[in-house]
Amino acid sequence: MARSAFPLFVVGCLLVALALLGTLALPGCANIVPPLGGPKDSLPPVLVKATPQVGQTGFTSNRITLEFDEYINLDNLLQELIINPPPERIPDIAGRLKQVSIKIKDTLKPNTTYSFQFGNAIKDVNENNPFRNFTYVFSTGAYIDSLTLGGTVLNAETGLPDSTMLVILHTSPDDSAVAKEKPRYATRPNGKGQFKFEYLPAQNFYVFTLKDEGFKRYTSNQTPFGFLGNAVAAGSADSSLLLRFFVNEKEEPKKTPTLPERGKKLDDKPALRYQHTAGSQEQDILSPFSIKFETPLRSWDSTGLVLTDTLYTPLAGARFTLDTSHKILTLQYPLKPESRYVVLAPKQFATDTAGLTTVRADTIKINTKSEEDYGSVKFSFAGIDTVGTPLLQFVQNDAVVKTLPIEQGKLQVKLFTPGEYTLRILYDTNGNGKWDTGDYWKKRQPERVDAISLKCNIRANWQNEFDITL
């Protein structure tokens, strides 16, 4: 009896084990796994208490404590924080656990509204979610000043908004105040170049913008700078002010002295080298043929350098001119499409200021492009200001490559170099065909440039037409 019961017991155990395995394999059944984590924290810190409270009047303390609902840190505080009015001594500001503590070092002015604009500096520890555009404000007087001023900062040369500048306010009418004194208020534009001052008193302000180099003063004509011509009353312009900044004097590039090659004597002079625009490619008929030298020329043979046809017959009226840098000789002659020319350059036709000369005669062959290599363009402008002598600028790689006049809201060109261009309208008030910068000390604003959002793609052998509404 005991012997027969043992196999039955084993079989029963096997059946139970198989049943359990089948149960685990059934669809819909799941293993119990501990959670791997909750949803990602996407909420910024929340201010739960401020001591003294936000908007406190009759403020007399020199310490401020801000408490949040989670652990925080201060990120990029020096770049994000703006204090108005700007202090003489920067307060001590620290973030620890769930608190931001501020120790004020200056003696606060009476009856003045102060604001600490933290930007996006206060972030939570876990996911770096910023407490965006938080401002702590208080007043040493009986009320909080509430007037505003706002507008947009533009790069005067490009017409595009800029967010890298600093906008400052002065109360003194003295022209030199912006160079000698700290501003009364300061703020930064947002990504669209828009700025707004808040908590201003009922005063008139002189508005400036400059590239902040740590001093908030305009002390160099090489500093990007813009100004409004007249004082503006706080509360009179929430967003309509327009500041166009410019650089009055561009910094001259440093010249690197040329040293003689090792092993060569100073009087062992090499040949004067040059390049020309024909090269291995066809000559662009919309741009003049030119010869460029590495160093300025002292002299050149204006009669010996000759343009001829393929039979070496000189072409009447063709001549070369030297530019103001004394490095580029430019051909003055209307080259025809699909044509061949020859430039005869005699031996020693040019000598530079170091005494180097061209050592051999040269025959330069020029083959011009055909009309099919170009596209025609036609522009119609609606809403354009025709009073300011508008010119259309074609821009590639941040450089103006072509400038053409707009007459009665239209522009048409038979042959134009194909490519993608961005467009600007320059209002050329002095008629010299180029953009002119401003001068604060002479109270001269830069010439106006309006950027056009349309990107212009001109195709070869095509009639390219564009309708632009401003």
Buried (B, 14 or more C-beta within 10 A) or exposed (E): EEEEEEEEEEEEEEEEEEEEEEEEEEEEEEEEEEEEEEEEEEEBBEBEEBEBEBBBEEBEEEEBEBBBBBBBBBBEBEEBBBBBBBBEEEBEBEBEEBBBBBEBEBEBEEEBBBBBBBBBBBBBBEEEBBBEEBBBBBBBBEEBBBBBBBBBBBBBBBBBBBEEBBBBBBBEEEEEBBBEBBBBBBBBBBEEBBBBBBBBBEBEBBBBBBBBEEEBBBEBBEBBBBBBEEEBEBBEBEEEBEBBBBBBEEEEEEEEEEEEEEEEEEEEBEEBEBEBBBEEEBBBBBEBBBBBBEBEBBBBBEEBBBBBEEEEEEEEEBEBEBEEEBBBBBBEBEBEBEBEBBBBBBEBBBBBEEEBBBEEEBEBEBEBBEBEBBBBBBBBBEEBEEEBBBBBBBBEEEEBEBBBEBEEBEBEBEBBBBBEBBBBBBBBEEEEEEBBBBBBEEEBBBBBBBBBEEEBEBEBEEEBEBEBEE
